[in-house]
């Protein structure tokens, strides 16, 4: 009898637990339905697929998303026509809401022209496996530029960092890449101001240039270490020359027969 009563109590406890869970779930669903009915929605444009850096946006990249008004950013696109034909200035993940400050207008020409910031210029320099940092340069990296010159008269080379924290726009004809493996390239396109462009072109004509890769988190401008002054040879010790004493006046004896005469030389 006691065994039967224990079984009934267990079954009754299970039924009460299931009923309580069902009631709690029903209450939560009702609260969510009431909240959604009172909320105001807004329509924004999102990424249907991942959009790499420097990509011209097409309709296949886009989809319309519905979000609450509180969750819609102020600078988000509201229609597909607003963003179609623009160029992404950063990499966009799938499902991300598209923001206006992450895209640039693209009228005509190459997509690289849209990536160049206002008042900046794109300058391409020829590199090899050494100048190009063994192929580890990728679009978006930051580099310093070192110029070397050779003085023909003294045959002495000098090196100087002429530009710092320069952004790499493209390597060869690639403005974006999803790979991190090193690739040997023949040309690197840099983003410079017009004045910096003149400095770089002049340095290329006067000597050679070398690109140095920066840490992407390093924004500090490191001052260049001044070159040590050339060692001057010690002057040869002065040799003291003793002054020669003036010769004493000498006398000359002249004998003529039996006559003897003495005279001073030089008189």
HUJOTA-V240626 format. One record per residue. RES is the residue in one letter. PSI is psi in radians with two decimals (* if undefined). D_FIRST is the distance of its C-alpha to the first C-alpha in Angstrom with 2 decimals. Layout:
# HUJOTA-V240626
res | psi | d_first
RES | PSI | D_FIRST
RES | PSI | D_FIRST
This chain:
# HUJOTA-V240626
res | psi | d_first
X | -0.76 | 0.00
X | -0.63 | 3.79
X | -0.71 | 5.39
X | -0.68 | 5.23
X | -0.68 | 6.33
X | -0.68 | 8.84
X | -0.70 | 10.14
X | -0.69 | 10.87
X | -0.68 | 12.62
X | -0.80 | 14.65
X | -0.72 | 15.79
X | -0.65 | 16.71
X | -0.71 | 18.66
X | -0.74 | 20.52
X | -0.71 | 21.51
X | -0.67 | 22.78
X | -0.77 | 24.76
X | -0.70 | 26.36
X | -0.70 | 27.32
X | -0.71 | 28.90
X | -0.71 | 30.87
X | -0.73 | 32.11
X | -0.71 | 33.24
X | -0.73 | 35.05
X | -0.71 | 36.80
X | -0.64 | 37.91
X | -0.73 | 39.33
X | -0.76 | 41.26
X | -0.69 | 42.72
X | -0.70 | 43.89
X | -0.71 | 45.57
X | -0.68 | 47.34
X | -0.71 | 48.52
X | -0.69 | 49.95
X | -0.72 | 51.67
X | -0.59 | 53.22
X | -0.51 | 54.45
X | -0.34 | 56.24
X | 2.61 | 57.66
X | 2.36 | 61.16
X | 2.71 | 61.74
X | 2.72 | 64.83
X | 2.26 | 66.06
X | 2.91 | 67.33
X | 2.29 | 68.52
X | 3.05 | 66.54
X | 2.07 | 67.08
X | -0.51 | 65.72
X | 2.95 | 66.67
X | 2.37 | 67.88
X | 1.89 | 71.50
X | 2.86 | 73.49
X | 2.37 | 76.19
X | 0.35 | 79.48
X | 2.39 | 78.07
X | 2.17 | 79.52
X | 2.32 | 76.68
X | 3.01 | 76.20
X | -0.52 | 73.93
X | -0.29 | 71.59
X | -0.16 | 70.82
X | 2.72 | 69.64
X | 2.69 | 66.80
X | 2.36 | 66.07
X | 2.54 | 63.14
X | 2.14 | 61.55
X | 2.85 | 60.70
X | 2.75 | 60.30
X | -0.57 | 63.48
X | -0.45 | 62.37
X | 0.02 | 61.79
X | 2.06 | 65.14
X | 2.63 | 67.91
X | -0.59 | 71.21
X | 0.44 | 73.27
X | 2.68 | 71.10
X | 2.47 | 72.62
X | -0.38 | 71.68
X | 2.72 | 73.23
X | -0.59 | 73.72
X | -0.46 | 77.49
X | -0.59 | 77.77
X | -0.33 | 76.68
X | 2.33 | 77.85
X | -0.15 | 80.91
X | 2.93 | 80.35
X | 2.31 | 80.01
X | 2.29 | 77.10
X | -0.10 | 78.26
X | 2.92 | 74.94
X | 2.30 | 72.18
X | 2.31 | 69.59
X | 2.73 | 65.97
X | 2.34 | 64.14
X | -0.06 | 62.45
X | 2.47 | 64.60
X | 2.28 | 66.23
X | 2.22 | 69.99
X | 2.56 | 72.12
X | -0.55 | 75.84
X | 0.03 | 76.93
X | 0.19 | 75.63
X | 2.68 | 78.01
X | 2.56 | 81.80
X | 2.53 | 84.05
X | 1.88 | 85.64
X | -1.24 | 88.71
X | 2.98 | 90.68
X | -2.87 | 91.22
X | 2.79 | 88.75
X | -0.40 | 85.34
X | -0.60 | 86.54
X | -0.57 | 88.97
X | -0.37 | 86.09
X | -0.30 | 84.46
X | 2.20 | 87.58
X | 2.80 | 87.24
X | 2.42 | 89.86
X | 0.16 | 93.10
X | 2.91 | 92.04
X | 2.65 | 93.49
X | 2.12 | 92.21
X | 2.27 | 94.38
X | 2.34 | 93.98
X | 2.52 | 95.11
X | 2.37 | 95.51
X | 2.93 | 93.44
X | -2.92 | 92.82
X | -0.41 | 90.03
X | -0.90 | 91.25
X | -0.61 | 92.08
X | 0.38 | 88.87
X | 0.79 | 86.69
X | 0.49 | 85.95
X | 0.11 | 84.27
X | 0.06 | 81.60
X | 2.27 | 82.98
X | 2.72 | 80.77
X | 2.34 | 81.16
X | -0.27 | 80.03
X | 2.84 | 80.97
X | 2.41 | 83.33
X | 2.77 | 86.38
X | 2.70 | 89.41
X | 2.15 | 92.82
X | 2.27 | 95.22
X | 2.40 | 98.89
X | 2.45 | 101.22
X | 2.60 | 105.03
X | 2.10 | 107.73
X | 1.98 | 110.96
X | -0.53 | 113.66
X | -0.78 | 116.21
X | -0.14 | 114.08
X | 0.61 | 111.65
X | 2.24 | 108.84
X | 2.51 | 105.51
X | 2.58 | 103.62
X | 2.47 | 100.05
X | 2.38 | 98.64
X | 1.91 | 95.41
X | -0.46 | 96.84
X | 2.49 | 93.65
X | 2.61 | 90.13
X | 0.91 | 86.70
X | 2.35 | 87.83
X | 2.38 | 85.24
X | 2.07 | 85.25
X | -0.71 | 85.16
X | 2.72 | 85.27
X | 2.22 | 85.95
X | -2.12 | 88.29
X | 0.42 | 87.27
X | 2.10 | 83.59
X | -0.14 | 82.46
X | 2.64 | 78.75
X | 2.54 | 76.69
X | 0.01 | 73.03
X | 2.62 | 73.92
X | 0.04 | 74.42
X | 2.54 | 76.33
X | 2.45 | 80.00
X | 2.15 | 82.53
X | 2.18 | 86.26
X | 2.91 | 88.10
X | -0.28 | 91.76
X | 2.56 | 91.71
X | 2.29 | 89.71
X | 2.18 | 89.94
X | 2.66 | 89.78
X | 2.02 | 89.49
X | 2.79 | 92.45
X | 2.83 | 94.50
X | -0.66 | 98.08
X | -0.73 | 99.45
X | -0.59 | 97.04
X | -0.72 | 98.06
X | -0.72 | 101.68
X | -0.73 | 100.78
X | -0.78 | 98.86
X | -0.70 | 101.60
X | -0.72 | 104.27
X | -0.62 | 102.34
X | -0.63 | 102.00
X | -0.55 | 105.77
X | -0.40 | 106.65
X | -2.37 | 104.34
X | 2.78 | 100.83
X | 2.72 | 97.38
X | 2.32 | 94.01
X | 2.37 | 90.58
X | 2.23 | 88.05
X | 2.33 | 84.36
X | 2.70 | 82.69
X | 2.32 | 79.08
X | -0.34 | 77.67
X | -0.05 | 76.44
X | 1.87 | 79.81
X | 0.00 | 81.83
X | 2.39 | 84.02
X | 1.88 | 87.71
X | 2.17 | 88.75
X | 2.46 | 92.39
X | 2.45 | 94.53
X | 2.17 | 95.79
X | 2.50 | 99.59
X | 2.50 | 101.41
X | 2.50 | 103.19
X | 2.49 | 106.89
X | 2.48 | 109.02
X | 2.17 | 110.36
X | 2.36 | 114.02
X | 2.43 | 116.33
X | 2.36 | 117.92
X | 2.50 | 121.57
X | 2.43 | 124.05
X | 2.45 | 125.68
X | 2.36 | 129.11
X | 2.10 | 131.92
X | 2.15 | 134.56
X | 2.07 | 138.01
X | 2.35 | 140.66
X | 2.29 | 143.59
X | 2.34 | 146.76
X | 2.48 | 149.61
X | 2.33 | 152.52
X | 2.40 | 155.24
X | 2.65 | 158.06
X | 2.27 | 161.37
X | 2.83 | 163.44
X | 2.65 | 167.22
X | 2.29 | 169.47
X | 2.16 | 172.75
X | 2.20 | 175.49
X | 2.10 | 178.53
X | 1.72 | 181.64
X | -2.09 | 184.38
X | 0.03 | 185.10
X | 2.37 | 183.20
X | 2.19 | 179.59
X | 2.44 | 177.49
X | 2.24 | 173.89
X | 2.73 | 171.81
X | 2.44 | 168.14
X | 2.45 | 166.01
X | -0.06 | 165.12
X | * | 167.96
